[in-house]
Amino acid sequence: MLKTTKTQIAIFTIAILAIFAITGVTTQSKADEKNKQDNTTISCKIKSDVQSFYDKDMIERELKNHEGISSAFVDLDEKITYVDYDKTKTNSEKICNLIKNLGFEAKVIKEAEKDYGKK
């Protein structure tokens, strides 16, 4: 039979508390990083003269490959490109230039910070 001393119990308790403390700090750091990232995301609408599915796919592919852009969607009916991007890595002017370099018109019609349910 094992004899457990008060010292062993104390060491075990401290070890468990240390594990919880480290895990809590790591979780909080990840949450802080996500909040920081959320604060830098911009949602942008760009008017463009896209005519076909081929053009749509080409623009979406080019935008998604650009650093800082998290999502890109071209609405053929509305002729609007919706882009979410990290404002610390790119901006709407660069995005419009990417679209223009593909041979299309591009003009920002709306730009705002992404709202993640914050009040």
Secondary structure as UniProt FT lines:
FT   HELIX           6..38
FT   TURN            39..40
FT   STRAND          41..48
FT   HELIX           53..64
FT   TURN            67..68
FT   STRAND          69..75
FT   TURN            76..79
FT   STRAND          80..86
FT   TURN            87..89
FT   HELIX           92..101
FT   TURN            102..103
FT   STRAND          106..113
//
